Amino acid sequence: MEPSSRQPAPPPAATTLPLATLALAAVLAVAALLSGCASEPAQQATAERPADEIVTLPPDSGEETAFTARLQEAEQLLARRQLLPAASILRDLDDSKLTTNERVRVLAMDTELLYLQGDTASALAGLRQAIPLLGTVDPELREPLDRWQLRLVLTEEGSLAAARLADRLLLSSENPARNTALVEFIWHNLQRSALTTLEAELQQPVSQHWRGWLELALLAADVMESPDVQLAQLALWRERYAEHRAAEQLPGGLQALSDGTPPQRVALLLPLGGGASERARALLQGYLAAQFEARQRGWPEQELMVMDTAAQPDFSTAYQVAVRAGAELVIGPLTPEELLGWLPGEEAQIPVMTLAWHPHADSFAEPPVDAETGEPQTLAVPVQLDLAATDEARQLARLGYDSGARTALLIRPAGDWGDRMSDTLGQAWTAREGELRAIATFSGQADYSSSLKEALNLSASEGRATRLRRLLGEPTEFTPRRRQDVDVVFLLSQSPQDARSIKPLIAFHYAGDLPVYSNSAIFSGRVDPQRDRDLNGIRLLEIPWLLASEGNMQQALAAAGSEELWASLHALGADAFMLNWRLGQLRSSPAARVRGNSGLLNMDANGRVHRELVSAQFEGGIPQAR
């Protein structure tokens, strides 16, 4: 996760004001801002707030003091997100009379208040200033405080800094459960970090233990290395770092790599005829590019059988044909429609990796019961690889929130895609205590401006000016005033064309000062600074494949004349090949992560592969990783 780009408030270390006073000031400022806006917030779904964004301290087991009841009241108010009364209680406490454990509770609440108001910089600075002054703190209070510090560092300073802090905490911890959580946290955030960042960190004077983490992360990142070579490299790393906390049980599912080898015969089932044929051929090109790269690097030979599912009655039939032909792995089909009517069962003799999420995948977690025995049936749950746009929506909400934004304007297209993306983003945004203040829905170019104008309350502002002119009976100078209760814009778009037109309109309608966050579809995949200059400043999520255009596979496809328009499917095809060897790694643990071409990949209990994309920003008409 990238560090915040917002201007931080002065940290507590630079002021004589106590932390609680700063928190109360932040709450009062936002309350005053929102009270001046007459419009109602947009309807939004509710969702459970992510666990890593809550400071959960255990109940105080010590003796009651004069402050116990007030602290409990403040904690209850904060849990209900009644920020102003919670901050008021904390402001009135006499810090000099609190016990050490009570000071920890106050510190946690003070910093959470600042974080919820988008001032992560002050929250982190206050925490860092106060922790060394606390003295001896009960472990059951210190550990959640450490977790909270990790969350703030991750938000404010980025993944590498958070992993570095977690490594220091790991070396001083003797709690096995805590150690496991810290190892997973370190590994996840090293995988999130750019390779150039890891390489630069390795050039700095660092501890031996931290150097071990960096070398292991760079080793694991080379997912196209041949199985024999990478397994040998892992063995050498374990010899070199035998005392490392990650040596006994390699993180991220790397331990499972030695349990399997790539299949020798693979069947790729794609709709090469019909309406999806162009998409199918693009995915095939990506798969073949990865297969060629693998052969160059010493992977075992593999026989590929490509079958046209459009020539088969249904996927089940095509699957059985592949089984009889000796396939050890079936990849496909490409579309959810082809999966309708097919459920994994006893007939699934060999593994399946679908290229779309199964419409009934949620039922895989609760397998059907055998009518005769009453026992749950064993399902060969397929791996489901898909470019799921809803994964982007969830990550977009987190990216905006981590930037310090708390109240949003959402711009979205009408239709099913817009409904799904809007619902997913709204739920993720609400879960983080963000507020969706307005929604602009457009049907096409004709209503770009009118929908945005309405959502920004400019029509109401113009109406007030008209009434004033009538009242005065003479012309008056007037500049429309947009709504002031939003601090971020989420732009959901299915095409670059929509985004290129809407971004300038945001500025035209007096909202050019608001940061804009968008999904990957706003970039066509073809670098075109002239056409994309109107997208400058937009923060977006993008697949690694498109931000690493100099890679061997990308160059090979470009030389073959492959259309950049289909780059996301090229990346999906390349990942389908790469996962030939790494399915066991993904299945081994929910914490397993693989750096794919379409994102950082992990798998849930239903076999669905989720992805984290790379944060980027349009600069000079070109998306740049950041």
TADARA-V923846 format. One record per backbone hydrogen bond with DSSP energy under -1.0 kcal/mol. CO is the residue of the C=O (numbers start at 1). NH is the residue of the N-H. If there is no record, write none. Layout:
((CO NH) (CO NH))
//
This chain:
((1 159) (11 14) (12 15) (18 22) (19 23) (20 24) (21 25) (22 26) (23 27) (24 28) (25 29) (26 30) (27 31) (28 32) (29 33) (30 34) (31 35) (34 37) (50 53) (51 54) (67 71) (68 72) (69 73) (70 74) (71 75) (72 76) (73 77) (74 78) (75 79) (76 80) (77 82) (78 81) (81 83) (82 86) (83 87) (84 88) (85 89) (86 90) (87 91) (88 92) (94 97) (95 98) (99 103) (100 104) (101 105) (102 106) (103 107) (104 108) (105 109) (106 110) (107 111) (108 112) (109 113) (110 114) (111 115) (112 116) (113 117) (114 119) (115 118) (119 123) (120 124) (121 125) (122 126) (123 127) (124 128) (125 129) (126 130) (127 131) (130 133) (131 134) (138 141) (138 142) (139 143) (141 145) (142 146) (143 147) (144 148) (145 149) (146 150) (147 151) (148 152) (149 153) (150 154) (151 155) (152 156) (153 157) (158 162) (159 163) (160 164) (161 165) (162 166) (163 167) (164 168) (165 169) (166 170) (167 171) (170 173) (175 179) (176 180) (177 181) (178 182) (179 183) (180 184) (181 185) (182 186) (183 187) (184 188) (185 189) (186 190) (187 191) (188 192) (194 198) (195 199) (196 200) (197 201) (198 202) (201 204) (207 211) (208 212) (209 213) (210 214) (211 215) (212 216) (213 217) (214 218) (215 219) (216 220) (217 221) (221 223) (222 225) (226 230) (227 231) (228 232) (229 233) (230 234) (231 235) (232 236) (233 237) (234 238) (235 239) (236 240) (237 241) (241 244) (244 247) (251 254) (253 256) (254 257) (256 259) (264 303) (265 328) (266 305) (267 331) (268 307) (270 272) (270 309) (274 277) (276 280) (277 281) (278 282) (279 283) (280 284) (281 285) (282 286) (283 287) (284 288) (285 289) (286 290) (287 291) (288 292) (289 293) (290 294) (291 295) (292 296) (294 299) (295 298) (303 266) (305 268) (307 270) (308 311) (309 312) (314 318) (315 319) (316 320) (317 321) (318 322) (319 323) (320 324) (321 325) (322 327) (323 326) (329 267) (330 353) (331 269) (333 355) (336 339) (339 342) (345 348) (347 349) (351 330) (352 383) (353 332) (354 385) (358 361) (360 363) (361 364) (363 366) (368 377) (370 374) (375 370) (379 381) (383 354) (384 609) (386 388) (389 393) (390 394) (391 395) (392 396) (393 397) (394 398) (395 399) (396 400) (397 401) (398 402) (400 405) (401 404) (406 435) (407 487) (408 437) (408 438) (409 490) (410 440) (411 492) (412 442) (415 419) (416 420) (417 421) (418 422) (419 423) (420 424) (421 425) (422 426) (423 427) (424 428) (425 429) (426 430) (427 431) (429 434) (430 433) (435 408) (436 42) (438 410) (440 412) (442 414) (444 447) (445 448) (447 451) (448 452) (449 453) (450 454) (451 455) (452 456) (453 458) (454 457) (456 483) (457 461) (458 462) (459 463) (460 464) (461 465) (462 466) (463 467) (464 468) (465 469) (466 470) (467 471) (468 472) (469 473) (488 409) (489 517) (490 411) (495 499) (496 500) (497 501) (498 502) (499 503) (502 506) (503 507) (504 508) (505 509) (506 511) (507 510) (511 514) (515 489) (516 539) (517 491) (518 541) (519 522) (520 523) (528 532) (532 535) (533 536) (535 538) (538 618) (539 518) (540 616) (542 614) (548 551) (551 555) (552 556) (553 557) (554 558) (555 559) (556 560) (557 562) (558 561) (563 566) (564 567) (566 570) (567 571) (568 572) (569 573) (570 574) (571 575) (572 576) (573 577) (574 578) (575 579) (577 580) (578 581) (582 586) (583 587) (584 588) (589 592) (594 596) (594 601) (597 545) (599 596) (600 612) (601 594) (602 610) (604 607) (607 384) (608 604) (610 602) (612 600) (614 542) (615 626) (616 540) (617 624) (618 537) (619 622) (622 619) (624 617))
//
